[in-house]
Every structure is written in C-alpha cells, then in structure tokens.
C-alpha cells in the first residue's frame, strides 16, 4: 500500500518521488518505471481516433490512483484517488485516510479546516467538498441532500452514519471544473533544456535552411531562487557537431547508425560505401528533435521533428516538438471542401476568394495529412514504414506511411495525424519520387540505442 502525502495545488508523493501537477507525461512514466514492484498494474488510456480531444490517463488500479494529462501539452493536470482503501494519505504529516483512520466528513473538516458549503449532485448522488486545489466526494442517500446543501454544520449523523470519501481530486486553482494545466514546474526541469516552439527556416526557392528554436531551462540570477530562463538558438544545415552542441548543448543520447535497412534502395556504389562509415544521430528527447550528421563530412544533413502522439511506436520517447512552417500550394485549384478549410492553426480558408487557394499552408504538429495533401502535390505512393522492437516482436500499433514533398518527408499515422517530419538538405526543391525514396528514405528509419 502506497503511503503518500498531498500538497494541495502542487503534488502527491512521498520522500522518494512525487507526481507534480504540470509535469510531463514522460516524467511520470519515469517515476513509475523506477518503482517496479511497488507500483503495479499500470494502464495507459487514450483515444486513437481523437488523440487531441480526449485526456491521456495513467491508471493505477491496484494503488487506487489516476493521473490525468492534457492531450495537447501532455502535462499532468489532475490527480485522482479513486479508491481510498488502497492508499494511505496524509496532509501536513497527519493521516486523514488509512486503515485506522476513515476519511469521514468530520475527519476531512478536522484535517483541512473550514470550507464553503458543499455541493450535491442529485444525478450521481454525490456530495462534494471543495478546498483550493482539492476536492472530496462523498456518496450519500438522495433523501439527505437537502440538509447537505447547507454545509457541514447543519447535519447531525447517528453514530457511524457519517459518509466517507469515495474519491479525491487534486488540481491547480480554486475550481475543479475550470482547472487548467499549470506550466512545467521548476522542480521538474532537472537541468534539462526544453522547447517552446520551433520555426522551420525556408528559403524563397522552397528549400529548408535550418531551425530557429525558442528554448527554456532553469536559470540563475542574483537571487538564490531558481527561475525560468528563455532564449533563442538557430541550427542550420552544414553545421558541425560542435556548432550544434554549442547551440543546444550535449544531446540526451548519441546513436551510431550501424545498420541501415533501407540501403536496398541505394545504388551498389552507395551501398558499399555506407558499410565503411556510420552516420551519427544526436537525440534531443526533451526537444522532440533528432539531428543527423554525415559520417564523412561531420556536418548536419537532416532534422527529424517528432509529434509524440499516443499510438505511435516512439510514443513517450520524445516530448512533442511544437514546430511550424509554411508551404506554398502547388495545386492550382481545389474542388473539394478542403479548399474552403483552414489548414493547420494559421491556414487561410478559401471561401469565395480565388486568391485564398494559393495562400501559404501553415503546417504544425497538430495538422492532419488530408488537409495538407489537399493543397500539396505529395508523392502518390507512400513508403510503408513498419517498426519492430526485434525480429520476433511485432509492432502493436501498425505501420505508418511516409510521403515526400520537396525536401520534406511526412510520416503519417493511420488516424491521419503526422507522427514526424523529416527535413533534409542537398536535394532540389522538387525531387522526383525515385530520388527522395531511394536517396533520402534510407535515413527515415531511426533506431535509438
């Protein structure tokens, strides 16, 4: 049985670890993995068809906990204790829920002090007591709800008849119905670099030049208290390994691409040359970015931007990369309804304006492929990408599909969301399908050591 202490509006945890409101999904998973044998029976719940509209939930049924994450920013917004009998809880060092202490209304009032009058939900037959950042729910008989509406002081219970808490909710703010996900707390920075947004730098000729990243980390100033520090960096194609580490710091991991299963698409000359050297990936997990360096020149030749959607093979390996860039549509006319839709978050709807059809299409981590392909002219035949943990382990999430457009490769999931965007150099603005498939798709299969 877990023995935890609550801090309203902040966290639930113990001396060894704590779930902090605002922490990233991957950080919560790391805590659970470090407690193997103590935390058991972990379930991850999400919507495959609507990953941005339904919360991501880590369910711990054997410990009575539910961690609820915002589906967009993937940070912890709510902690629920849904089975009070499976966990010990204390506040200010004093237990208010344990096998010896029942969490009755009197006990909650004694532990947390006076509160506003409670709220009764007749449909669910639940009585709720709300504190700032903390709510308790009691199951009650429907005939008692009139008395409960006047608060604690108006009720007199027979011995042993006082209801006990059935569920507790921990959140940020004063209203559980309007609680919002807090920003990443300073306690969760762990001296890592995090990404705010990425702007893809494109030339007027339609070629990618590099990335402009808005970053933040834990800084220090004249005061002793840590604070958030923000800055902007740029990395470009042709930069050396030293240039990139100067701008972004040391990568979280370095991967040497010793095995390339796409080399079958290369010519015999290139295929033999690749066996004598190994390209290098710099993996920046907290930025959601991979940087590929050519083994011969030691310069940057590719960026991979990850969107971290649940249901993808690499889910939880990277934070979501909040990228954005614009492409000029190649199709002169759009006959379907997509011509009047807004592409991405900053797209322009067509409507009755003929000029709107040729307006730039804004693409970001939340754009859908059908909206992009309606305006672009991507490769008609995608490359099917199937990942597996080993030769004997199948991928439970299925294959993804890779489409080429100019110097960009879009990896698309079965639910129409973009799993990753690969940006590469040394290619003409509009390469043929054979060129990008044979020469560039050999690097799309990213394996992290």
C-alpha positions as CSV (number, residue, x, y, z in Angstrom):
1,X,0.0,0.0,0.0
2,X,1.4,3.4,-1.0
3,X,2.0,5.9,1.8
4,X,1.6,9.4,0.2
5,X,1.4,13.0,1.3
6,X,-0.7,15.6,-0.5
7,X,0.2,19.2,-1.1
8,X,-2.9,21.0,-2.5
9,X,-2.4,22.6,-5.9
10,X,1.1,21.1,-6.1
11,X,1.7,17.4,-5.7
12,X,1.1,13.9,-4.4
13,X,4.0,11.8,-3.4
14,X,6.5,10.5,-0.8
15,X,10.1,11.1,0.2
16,X,11.4,9.1,-2.8
17,X,9.2,10.6,-5.5
18,X,6.2,12.7,-6.2
19,X,3.7,13.3,-9.0
20,X,3.7,17.1,-9.6
21,X,0.9,19.0,-11.3
22,X,2.3,20.3,-14.6
23,X,5.0,17.6,-15.0
24,X,5.3,16.0,-18.5
25,X,3.9,12.6,-19.2
26,X,7.3,11.0,-19.8
27,X,8.5,12.2,-16.3
28,X,5.5,10.4,-14.7
29,X,6.3,7.3,-16.6
30,X,9.9,7.5,-15.5
31,X,8.8,7.6,-11.8
32,X,6.6,4.6,-12.3
33,X,9.4,2.7,-14.0
34,X,11.7,3.4,-11.1
35,X,9.1,1.9,-8.7
36,X,8.8,-1.5,-10.3
37,X,7.5,-3.9,-7.8
38,X,6.0,-1.1,-5.7
39,X,3.7,0.5,-8.2
40,X,1.9,-2.3,-10.1
41,X,-0.7,-2.8,-12.8
42,X,-0.1,0.3,-14.9
43,X,-2.6,1.1,-17.7
44,X,-2.3,3.9,-20.3
45,X,-5.6,5.1,-21.7
46,X,-6.0,7.3,-24.7
47,X,-8.2,7.8,-27.8
48,X,-6.6,6.5,-31.0
49,X,-9.2,8.3,-33.2
50,X,-9.2,11.6,-31.4
51,X,-5.8,12.0,-29.6
52,X,-6.1,15.7,-29.2
53,X,-9.7,15.7,-27.8
54,X,-9.5,13.1,-25.1
55,X,-7.3,13.2,-22.0
56,X,-4.4,10.8,-21.7
57,X,-4.7,8.8,-18.4
58,X,-2.3,6.7,-16.5
59,X,-4.5,4.3,-14.5
60,X,-3.0,2.6,-11.4
61,X,-5.9,0.3,-10.4
62,X,-4.0,-1.6,-7.7
63,X,-3.0,1.6,-6.0
64,X,-6.3,3.5,-6.5
65,X,-4.7,6.4,-8.5
66,X,-5.5,8.0,-11.8
67,X,-3.1,10.6,-13.4
68,X,-4.9,12.7,-16.0
69,X,-2.8,14.5,-18.6
70,X,-3.9,17.3,-21.0
71,X,-3.8,15.7,-24.5
72,X,-2.3,18.8,-26.2
73,X,0.6,19.8,-24.0
74,X,0.8,16.3,-22.4
75,X,1.3,17.7,-18.9
76,X,-0.3,16.5,-15.7
77,X,-3.5,18.5,-14.9
78,X,-5.4,16.3,-12.4
79,X,-4.6,13.6,-9.8
80,X,-7.5,11.4,-8.7
81,X,-7.6,9.0,-5.8
82,X,-10.5,6.8,-6.9
83,X,-10.1,4.0,-4.3
84,X,-9.3,5.4,-0.9
85,X,-8.9,1.9,0.6
86,X,-5.8,1.1,-1.5
87,X,-3.7,4.0,-0.3
88,X,-2.6,5.9,2.8
89,X,-2.9,9.7,2.6
90,X,-1.7,12.4,4.9
91,X,-1.7,16.2,5.0
92,X,0.8,18.2,7.0
93,X,2.3,14.9,8.4
94,X,-1.1,13.8,9.8
95,X,-3.0,10.9,8.3
96,X,-6.6,11.5,7.2
97,X,-7.0,8.3,5.3
98,X,-5.6,4.9,6.3
99,X,-6.9,1.5,7.5
100,X,-7.0,3.0,11.0
101,X,-8.5,6.4,10.0
102,X,-11.6,6.6,8.0
103,X,-11.9,9.8,5.8
104,X,-15.3,10.8,7.1
105,X,-16.7,14.3,6.7
106,X,-15.7,15.1,10.3
107,X,-12.2,13.8,9.7
108,X,-11.8,15.9,6.5
109,X,-13.1,19.0,8.3
110,X,-10.7,18.3,11.2
111,X,-7.7,17.8,8.9
112,X,-8.3,20.6,6.4
113,X,-10.3,23.2,8.3
114,X,-13.5,25.0,7.5
115,X,-14.8,25.1,3.9
116,X,-17.6,26.6,1.8
117,X,-20.9,24.8,1.8
118,X,-20.8,21.6,-0.1
119,X,-22.4,20.9,-3.5
120,X,-24.8,18.0,-4.0
121,X,-25.1,16.3,-7.4
122,X,-28.5,14.6,-7.5
123,X,-27.8,12.7,-10.7
124,X,-24.7,11.0,-9.2
125,X,-25.8,11.1,-5.6
126,X,-22.5,12.6,-4.6
127,X,-21.8,15.4,-2.1
128,X,-18.6,17.4,-2.8
129,X,-16.5,19.5,-0.5
130,X,-14.2,21.8,-2.4
131,X,-11.0,23.3,-1.0
132,X,-8.5,25.3,-3.0
133,X,-6.8,22.8,-5.3
134,X,-8.5,19.9,-3.6
135,X,-12.0,18.2,-3.7
136,X,-13.6,15.4,-1.8
137,X,-16.6,13.4,-3.0
138,X,-19.0,11.5,-0.6
139,X,-21.7,9.1,-1.7
140,X,-24.9,10.0,0.1
141,X,-28.5,8.9,0.1
142,X,-30.8,11.1,-2.0
143,X,-33.1,11.9,0.9
144,X,-30.3,13.6,2.8
145,X,-29.3,16.0,0.0
146,X,-31.5,18.9,1.3
147,X,-29.6,19.0,4.5
148,X,-26.2,18.7,2.9
149,X,-26.8,21.8,0.7
150,X,-26.5,24.0,3.8
151,X,-23.0,22.8,4.7
152,X,-21.4,20.7,7.4
153,X,-22.8,22.5,10.4
154,X,-26.4,21.8,9.5
155,X,-26.1,18.0,9.6
156,X,-26.2,15.7,12.6
157,X,-25.3,12.0,12.0
158,X,-26.1,9.0,14.0
159,X,-23.1,7.1,15.3
160,X,-21.2,5.5,12.4
161,X,-23.6,7.0,9.8
162,X,-21.3,9.8,8.5
163,X,-20.4,9.1,4.9
164,X,-16.7,8.6,3.9
165,X,-14.8,9.9,0.9
166,X,-15.2,7.8,-2.2
167,X,-12.9,9.9,-4.5
168,X,-10.4,12.7,-4.1
169,X,-9.2,15.1,-6.8
170,X,-6.0,17.2,-6.7
171,X,-5.7,20.1,-9.2
172,X,-4.4,23.6,-9.7
173,X,-6.7,26.5,-9.0
174,X,-9.8,27.1,-6.9
175,X,-12.4,25.5,-9.2
176,X,-12.2,21.8,-10.2
177,X,-14.5,22.5,-13.2
178,X,-12.2,25.2,-14.6
179,X,-8.8,23.9,-13.6
180,X,-6.1,24.4,-16.2
181,X,-2.8,22.6,-16.7
182,X,-0.1,24.6,-15.0
183,X,3.2,25.2,-16.8
184,X,6.1,22.8,-16.3
185,X,7.2,23.4,-12.7
186,X,10.8,24.4,-11.9
187,X,11.0,21.3,-9.8
188,X,10.6,19.2,-13.0
189,X,13.3,20.9,-15.0
190,X,16.1,18.6,-13.8
191,X,18.7,20.9,-15.5
192,X,17.4,19.9,-18.9
193,X,16.7,22.1,-21.9
194,X,13.0,22.3,-23.1
195,X,11.4,23.5,-26.2
196,X,8.8,26.2,-26.5
197,X,8.4,26.5,-30.3
198,X,10.4,25.7,-33.5
199,X,10.2,27.7,-36.7
200,X,11.5,25.9,-39.8
201,X,13.6,28.4,-41.8
202,X,12.8,28.1,-45.5
203,X,14.3,29.9,-48.5
204,X,12.3,31.7,-51.2
205,X,13.2,28.8,-53.5
206,X,11.4,26.3,-51.3
207,X,14.4,24.7,-49.6
208,X,14.9,24.2,-45.9
209,X,17.8,26.1,-44.4
210,X,17.5,25.1,-40.7
211,X,15.6,25.6,-37.5
212,X,15.0,28.5,-35.1
213,X,14.3,27.2,-31.6
214,X,12.8,29.1,-28.7
215,X,14.1,27.3,-25.6
216,X,13.8,27.5,-21.9
217,X,15.6,26.0,-18.9
218,X,16.3,26.6,-15.3
219,X,18.4,29.7,-15.0
220,X,20.1,31.5,-12.1
221,X,20.4,35.2,-11.4
222,X,21.3,37.4,-8.5
223,X,18.6,35.8,-6.4
224,X,19.1,32.4,-4.8
225,X,15.7,31.1,-6.1
226,X,15.8,29.3,-9.4
227,X,13.9,30.8,-12.3
228,X,12.9,30.1,-15.8
229,X,15.3,31.4,-18.4
230,X,14.3,31.7,-22.1
231,X,16.5,32.2,-25.2
232,X,16.5,31.6,-29.0
233,X,19.0,29.5,-30.9
234,X,19.4,28.5,-34.6
235,X,20.9,25.4,-36.2
236,X,21.4,25.1,-39.9
237,X,22.2,22.5,-42.5
238,X,26.0,22.3,-42.8
239,X,26.6,23.0,-39.1
240,X,29.2,20.8,-37.5
241,X,28.7,18.6,-34.4
242,X,30.5,21.3,-32.4
243,X,28.2,24.0,-33.8
244,X,25.0,22.1,-32.8
245,X,26.3,21.3,-29.3
246,X,27.3,24.9,-28.8
247,X,23.7,26.0,-29.6
248,X,21.7,23.1,-28.0
249,X,24.1,21.6,-25.5
250,X,25.0,17.9,-25.3
251,X,22.4,15.5,-26.7
252,X,20.5,13.2,-24.4
253,X,21.8,10.3,-26.4
254,X,24.1,9.6,-29.4
255,X,23.2,6.9,-31.9
256,X,25.5,5.5,-34.5
257,X,23.5,4.2,-37.4
258,X,25.4,1.0,-38.0
259,X,22.5,-0.8,-39.6
260,X,20.5,0.6,-42.4
261,X,17.6,-1.5,-43.6
262,X,16.7,1.0,-46.4
263,X,20.1,0.6,-48.2
264,X,18.5,-1.8,-50.6
265,X,17.1,1.2,-52.4
266,X,20.5,2.7,-52.9
267,X,22.8,2.0,-55.9
268,X,25.6,-0.6,-55.5
269,X,28.3,2.1,-55.2
270,X,26.5,3.9,-52.3
271,X,25.5,0.7,-50.7
272,X,29.1,-0.4,-50.4
273,X,30.4,3.0,-49.3
274,X,27.8,3.1,-46.5
275,X,29.3,-0.1,-44.9
276,X,32.6,1.7,-44.3
277,X,31.2,4.5,-42.2
278,X,28.3,5.3,-39.9
279,X,26.2,8.4,-39.8
280,X,25.5,9.9,-36.3
281,X,22.2,10.9,-34.7
282,X,22.1,13.4,-31.9
283,X,18.9,12.6,-30.0
284,X,17.3,15.5,-28.1
285,X,14.4,13.9,-26.3
286,X,13.2,16.9,-24.3
287,X,13.2,19.0,-27.5
288,X,11.5,16.3,-29.7
289,X,14.3,16.6,-32.3
290,X,16.9,14.4,-33.9
291,X,19.9,15.8,-35.8
292,X,21.7,13.6,-38.3
293,X,25.3,14.2,-39.2
294,X,27.1,12.9,-42.2
295,X,29.8,10.4,-41.3
296,X,32.2,11.7,-44.0
297,X,31.8,15.5,-43.6
298,X,30.7,15.6,-39.9
299,X,28.1,18.2,-40.8
300,X,24.3,18.3,-40.3
301,X,22.3,17.0,-43.2
302,X,18.9,16.1,-41.6
303,X,16.4,17.1,-38.9
304,X,13.6,14.9,-37.6
305,X,10.8,16.6,-35.7
306,X,8.6,14.3,-33.5
307,X,5.0,14.9,-32.5
308,X,4.7,12.2,-29.8
309,X,1.2,11.0,-30.5
310,X,-0.1,8.1,-28.4
311,X,-0.4,5.0,-30.6
312,X,2.9,5.6,-32.3
313,X,5.9,3.3,-31.9
314,X,8.1,6.1,-30.4
315,X,5.4,7.5,-28.1
316,X,6.9,8.7,-24.8
317,X,10.4,8.6,-26.1
318,X,10.3,12.3,-27.1
319,X,8.5,15.4,-26.0
320,X,6.2,16.9,-28.6
321,X,8.1,19.2,-31.0
322,X,6.0,22.4,-31.4
323,X,7.1,23.1,-34.9
324,X,5.6,25.4,-37.5
325,X,6.3,26.3,-41.1
326,X,4.6,27.3,-44.3
327,X,4.4,25.7,-47.8
328,X,3.1,27.2,-51.0
329,X,0.4,25.0,-52.5
330,X,1.2,23.5,-55.9
331,X,-2.3,22.7,-57.0
332,X,-4.0,25.5,-59.0
333,X,-7.5,24.6,-57.9
334,X,-9.1,22.6,-55.2
335,X,-12.5,21.2,-56.0
336,X,-13.3,19.5,-52.7
337,X,-14.4,21.0,-49.4
338,X,-10.8,21.2,-48.3
339,X,-10.3,24.2,-50.5
340,X,-12.5,26.2,-48.1
341,X,-11.0,24.7,-44.9
342,X,-8.3,26.3,-42.7
343,X,-5.1,24.3,-42.9
344,X,-3.2,24.0,-39.7
345,X,-3.6,26.6,-37.0
346,X,-2.7,29.5,-39.2
347,X,-4.1,28.5,-42.6
348,X,-6.4,30.7,-44.7
349,X,-9.8,29.4,-45.7
350,X,-10.7,29.5,-49.3
351,X,-14.3,30.7,-49.3
352,X,-15.2,32.6,-52.4
353,X,-11.8,34.3,-52.7
354,X,-9.8,32.7,-55.6
355,X,-6.6,34.1,-54.2
356,X,-7.1,32.1,-51.0
357,X,-6.4,28.9,-52.8
358,X,-2.8,29.8,-53.4
359,X,-2.2,31.2,-49.9
360,X,0.6,29.5,-48.0
361,X,-0.4,26.5,-45.9
362,X,0.7,26.6,-42.3
363,X,1.8,23.2,-41.0
364,X,2.3,22.4,-37.4
365,X,2.3,19.4,-35.0
366,X,-1.5,19.3,-35.0
367,X,-2.1,19.5,-38.7
368,X,-3.8,16.5,-40.4
369,X,-2.5,14.9,-43.5
370,X,-5.7,15.1,-45.5
371,X,-5.7,18.9,-45.1
372,X,-2.0,19.1,-46.2
373,X,-2.3,16.7,-49.1
374,X,-5.4,18.5,-50.4
375,X,-3.3,21.6,-51.1
376,X,0.1,20.0,-51.8
377,X,1.2,17.6,-54.5
378,X,3.0,14.9,-52.5
379,X,4.3,11.6,-53.7
380,X,1.3,9.5,-54.7
381,X,2.8,6.2,-53.5
382,X,3.9,6.3,-49.9
383,X,6.7,4.2,-48.4
384,X,5.3,1.9,-45.7
385,X,7.3,2.1,-42.6
386,X,7.0,-0.8,-40.1
387,X,8.9,-0.7,-36.9
388,X,9.5,-3.6,-34.5
389,X,11.3,-4.0,-31.2
390,X,13.1,-7.1,-32.5
391,X,12.9,-9.7,-35.3
392,X,10.4,-11.7,-33.2
393,X,8.3,-8.8,-31.8
394,X,5.6,-7.2,-33.8
395,X,4.6,-3.6,-33.7
396,X,1.2,-3.5,-31.9
397,X,0.4,0.0,-33.4
398,X,0.8,-1.0,-37.0
399,X,2.6,0.7,-39.9
400,X,2.9,4.3,-40.8
401,X,3.1,5.9,-44.2
402,X,5.8,8.3,-45.5
403,X,5.1,10.8,-48.2
404,X,7.7,13.0,-49.9
405,X,7.2,16.7,-50.8
406,X,10.1,18.9,-51.9
407,X,12.8,18.3,-49.2
408,X,10.3,17.1,-46.6
409,X,9.1,13.6,-45.6
410,X,5.8,13.4,-43.7
411,X,5.3,10.2,-41.6
412,X,1.6,9.8,-41.3
413,X,-0.3,7.6,-38.8
414,X,-3.5,5.6,-39.6
415,X,-5.6,8.2,-37.7
416,X,-4.4,10.9,-40.2
417,X,-2.1,12.7,-37.8
418,X,1.6,13.4,-38.5
419,X,3.9,11.3,-36.5
420,X,7.1,13.0,-37.6
421,X,8.5,15.4,-40.1
422,X,11.9,14.9,-41.7
423,X,13.8,17.8,-43.3
424,X,16.8,17.0,-45.4
425,X,19.4,19.0,-47.4
426,X,21.2,18.6,-50.7
427,X,18.0,17.9,-52.6
428,X,16.4,20.1,-55.3
429,X,13.2,21.9,-54.4
430,X,11.0,19.4,-56.2
431,X,12.8,16.0,-56.3
432,X,11.3,13.1,-58.1
433,X,9.7,10.3,-56.2
434,X,12.6,7.9,-57.1
435,X,15.1,10.5,-55.7
436,X,13.6,11.0,-52.3
437,X,12.6,7.4,-51.9
438,X,16.0,5.9,-52.9
439,X,18.4,8.6,-51.7
440,X,16.7,10.0,-48.6
441,X,14.2,7.5,-47.2
442,X,17.2,5.3,-46.2
443,X,17.6,7.5,-43.1
444,X,14.0,7.7,-42.0
445,X,14.2,4.5,-40.0
446,X,15.5,5.9,-36.8
447,X,16.6,3.5,-34.1
448,X,17.6,4.7,-30.7
449,X,20.3,2.7,-28.9
